[in-house]
């Protein structure tokens, strides 16, 4: 079954002004949609409705069961106290969940007298295979590759996020989204704080991305 996000008949008004109405779209694997328009036309509002941060006046958003959606806003909440590489890896929640299952099973494997010992071994083997198949053992190395692509120096990976400027914090947030590799990635002006080299790297990374993308941008070359 395909992982799909569908939007039908969305409408939103603000202060008596209609921002949009009858918006419909479908985000299925491999699809890319660029959302363009002038400032104040409701692009961010539409995105926030899709990710569940606002309610529409009309219409519905449907997601396939188990669909993973990643969202990069224009503005971040309070800065994390994590170091950069840990903050980026924390976005890979599906991998972290499997790591936690493995750790719990490993702890139980220490008790060879457990009546469920054979099942524990079987479960561990299955979870470990899933963990390996989704790149769990290479997660940190991949995090460093993504950070390098977005312009971070090797020594930056151990700096605390809260000690960085706003622009670099946004790069950390973008790296976290990219590493999490969700089914649907929603990006609001992802190139705002990037230099030319980082934009070029991001273009190549997103071109190879397996999921669907909805993004806001004023950068025509990036959209193309």
N, C-alpha and C positions, 0 to 999 in steps of 0.2 A: 504493500500500500504506500502510495506517494505521500510525503509530508507536505501538506499544503496549508497556506493561510489565504483565506478569501475575505473580501470586503464587499458588502452590498448595500447600496442606498444610503451611504453615510451623509449626514448633513450636520452643519454646525453654524450657529449665529452668535454674534457677540455685540452687545450694546445696540441691538436693532439692525446690525449689519450682517448680511449673510456671507460667511466666509467661503462655504462650499455646500453643494447639495448633489445628491444622486451619484456620489463617488463609488465606483466599483473597480476592483482589481483582484488579481489572483497571483500569489507568489508560490510557484512550484519549483522543484529543483532545477537550477541552472538559469532561472529567469532573472533579468536585471531590469529595474525600473528606476529612471531618474525623475525626481520630482522637482520641477523648476517653477519659478515665479518670483515676483517682486517681494520686497520686505513687507511684512504685515498682511500677506494674502492668505495665511493660514496653513502654511506647509508644516511647521512644527506642531501646530494643534492637531492636524490630521495624523501625524506620526504618533503623537501622545495618545490619541484615541485608539490607534491600532495596537499599541503596546499596553493599553489598559490604564494609563495615567489620567485620562479624562473620559467623560461620558459623552456620546454623541447626542444630538437632538433627535436624530432618527437614524435608522440603519443598524447593521450588525457586523460583527467581526467573528469569523469562525476559524478555528485552528484544529488541525488533525491531532488526535490523541498522542501525547508524548512529544509534540513538536517543541523544539528548543529555539527560542527567539533571543537574539542578542541586540542590544540597543546602545548606540553611542550618541548621547545628547550633545547639544552645543555647550551647555554649562554643566559643570560637575558639582556634586555635593562636597561636603567637607573632605579634605585630603586625608588619604590613608596614612597610618603610622607604619605600614609595612615597608620593607625594602622593595625596590623596583621589581626584581625578578620574582619575588614571592607574590606580589600584587598581581603580576601578569599571569602567573600559573594558577592563582586562585580562581581565575575565570573559567578554567577547565573543570567545571563542577562534575561533569559526567565521569571524568577520569578520577577525580578526587574521591567520588563516591565508591568507585570500584577499589581504589587503594584502601579505603577504610574497611570495606568488606574483607579484603585480603588480610589486613592486619588483625581483624577480629577472628577470622578463621585460623590464622597462624597461632594466635594465643590459645585457641581451643585445641589445636593439634598437639600442644605440649602435654596434654593429658591423654596418654595412650589407653587409659582404662575407661575413657568415655564410651558408653554403649553406642553412641552414634559416630564413633571414630571413622569408620569406613565412609560414611556419608560426608563427614567433614572433609576428608581427603578428596573425595569426588567433587564436592562443591568448590573447594579451593582450586583444584585443577581447572575447573570450568571458568571460574572468575579470573584466574591468572591468564587463561587463554584470551578472554575478552579484553583484559587489561593490555596485553601485548598487542592484540590486533588493532586497538585504537591508539596505539603509540604511547602508552603510559610510561614505558621505560625511557623513552626519548623526550619526555615532556620538557625537562629543564633545558636540554640542548636546543629544542625547537624554540623555547622562550627566548633564549639568547640570540637565535637567528632572526627572530621577528624584531627584537629590540635593535639589533644591528641594522636591519633594513630600514628602520624608522629613525636612524641617525644617532642612536645611543653608543657611547664608548663602552668598552668592557668594564671599566671601573664604575660606570654609572649604575650597573645592575645591583650594587650593594648600597646605594644611597637610599635614604628614606624618601618616599614619595612626597611627604609634606614639606621637605626641604627644597623642592624643585619649584620652578616658576610655573605659572598657569599653563603656558604653552607646552611645556614638557610633561606636565601632569596629564594634559589631553593626549599626548603621544602614548603615555603609559596606559591610559584608558583604551585607546585604540588598539594597542598591542594586546591587551587583555581580551578584547572582543575577537581579534583575529585568531588568537591562540585557542579560544573556546570553541571555534569552528561550529557555530550553531547551524540549524537547518535554515533559518532565515536571519539575515543580518540587516539591521536597519541603522543607517548612518546619517546623522544630521551634520552636514558640512565637514566631512572627515579630513579634507585637505587644508582647513583653515590655518593650522599651526605647523604645516610641513614645508620643508624646503624642496627645491626642484628634484634633488636626488631621491628624497623620501617619497615624493609623489610618484616618481617613476617606478620605484620599488613597489609601492602600494598598487599601482595599476596592474603590474604583472601578477602580484599575489592574488588580487581579486579576480583577474581573468582566469586563473586556475582554480578558483574556489568552487567547490561542488554544489553549494547551496544556492539559495536565491538572495537577491540583494534589492532593497529599496533604499535609495539615498537622495539626499538633498545636496545640490551643489550649484554654484554659480561659475564653475570652472569648465568652460566649453571643451577644452582639450581633454580634461579628465572624463567628462561625460562621454565624449566620443570614444 
